[in-house]
Amino acid sequence: MIQLANRMENFDLPENPYLLLTPGPLSTSVSVRKAMFRDWCTWDSDYNQLIQEIRRKLVALSTDKKGYSSVLMQGSGTFSVESVIGSAVPEDGCLLVLVNGAYGQRMATIATKLRINHLVLDFGEINPIDPEKLEKQLLLNPEITHVAMVHCETTTGMLNEIALVATLAKAKGKVFILDTMSSFGGIQMDLDELGIDFLISSANKCIQGVPGFGFVIAAQESFEQCKDIARSHSLDLYDQWKTMENNNGKWRFTSPTHTVRAFHQALIELEEEGGVATRFKRYKKNQKLLRKGMESLGFSCLLPKNLQSPFITSFIFPDDPEFRFDKFYQLLKKRGFVIYPGKITTTDTFRIGNIGEVYETDIYRLLEAIEGSIYWKKNVDKVSSI
Ligand SMILES: *Cc1c(COP(=O)(O)O)cnc(C)c1O
């Protein structure tokens, strides 16, 4: 009989057929994927210790101030967003959602489905959040208790300015909820300094883990204030936090053990890279090269530089009646790159992410693949001259 151990011995990690240039799940390191090679008991104390270490590290990534805590939540990032909205806004509260893309809109949808009293301030898909309009809304609607927005709107790749919004919200005593899904771990931010009450992100974005859970970072007392508010049992943020808090890292229900183990490894690799500041520099370099290269190949970016995040970029379809995104996508996939379709309604776009185990050499290879595609125009610069 073949023993399981023997079967494992000669097992080589299969090579990835393509590099993911998407905003998550993204390409992870071999060592992160290898960390999933062991089975873990979801209730065991060794495993729970791992959880405690992860929770501490997440807090440390977000602030040096004392009094902060974190909680992990099963599911994709949206589950954590829903958990926060459904557990933080009380029955007599009112949530103001600032929208400039699909993920902001998703928060409003969550509020609608949970029958939470809310208002939406929509700035349109390609406009930054206007603090003056926010201030006006807050004055007009004193019943607002919570303000929610997205940091990097992955829909377009826009990096929203959070300091001004946070300051306005705080000055009027509002609770500030921030979806930092596609930015946390890739850009430095201090939760305490900024005045963010609930910060939400997930395992498979800038920390470079694999999908399966999200997390929320907040002050201990912010978690306490969520007691008995949740509209859902499985997404009860307070219960989940309290169980982890009181039982040394225990999850309420079955946890994504392999994903958690991979995330633990991803956090070590973030430290090894030099922390968030160094990772930010790598992403920024990747994005800069991508933009420059694509522009020299005749493509235009959707957003001006000052609104562009270093994580994902939207490109406008080339002015070429022959251009078909599907064909372009398949062509690049054959050459080892997976890109992302666009998501806005007003302009035809596609998106290219540059987060994950992605380096400048990969961006050069991508540009060469695009240059070699049928959409290469003879009258533009060669990649080799960038
Ligand atoms: C990825 C992402 C989410 C969560 O999406 P899931 O598919 O649920 O993981 C939420 N907000 C933003 C801004 C994102 O980029």
Ligand as a Chemical Component Dictionary entry (heavy atoms), coordinates in Angstrom:
data_LIG
# 
_chem_comp.id                   LIG 
_chem_comp.type                 NON-POLYMER 
_chem_comp.pdbx_formal_charge   0 
_chem_comp.three_letter_code    LIG 
# 
loop_
_chem_comp_atom.comp_id 
_chem_comp_atom.atom_id 
_chem_comp_atom.alt_atom_id 
_chem_comp_atom.type_symbol 
_chem_comp_atom.charge 
_chem_comp_atom.model_Cartn_x 
_chem_comp_atom.model_Cartn_y 
_chem_comp_atom.model_Cartn_z 
_chem_comp_atom.pdbx_ordinal 
LIG C1 C1 C 0 -10.994 43.055 -3.432 1  
LIG C2 C2 C 0 -11.780 44.139 -2.842 2  
LIG C3 C3 C 0 -12.874 43.878 -1.987 3  
LIG C4 C4 C 0 -13.329 42.501 -1.629 4  
LIG O1 O1 O 0 -13.630 41.727 -2.704 5  
LIG P1 P1 P 0 -13.847 40.176 -2.483 6  
LIG O2 O2 O 0 -14.076 39.671 -3.863 7  
LIG O3 O3 O 0 -15.004 39.991 -1.596 8  
LIG O4 O4 O 0 -12.584 39.650 -1.841 9  
LIG C5 C5 C 0 -13.514 44.955 -1.406 10 
LIG N1 N1 N 0 -13.131 46.218 -1.643 11 
LIG C6 C6 C 0 -12.092 46.499 -2.464 12 
LIG C7 C7 C 0 -11.714 47.921 -2.664 13 
LIG C8 C8 C 0 -11.393 45.478 -3.096 14 
LIG O5 O5 O 0 -10.368 45.760 -3.899 15 
# 
loop_
_chem_comp_bond.comp_id 
_chem_comp_bond.atom_id_1 
_chem_comp_bond.atom_id_2 
_chem_comp_bond.value_order 
_chem_comp_bond.pdbx_ordinal 
LIG C1 C2 SING 1  
LIG C2 C3 SING 2  
LIG C2 C8 DOUB 3  
LIG C3 C4 SING 4  
LIG C3 C5 DOUB 5  
LIG C4 O1 SING 6  
LIG O1 P1 SING 7  
LIG P1 O2 DOUB 8  
LIG P1 O3 SING 9  
LIG P1 O4 SING 10 
LIG C5 N1 SING 11 
LIG N1 C6 DOUB 12 
LIG C6 C7 SING 13 
LIG C6 C8 SING 14 
LIG C8 O5 SING 15 
# 
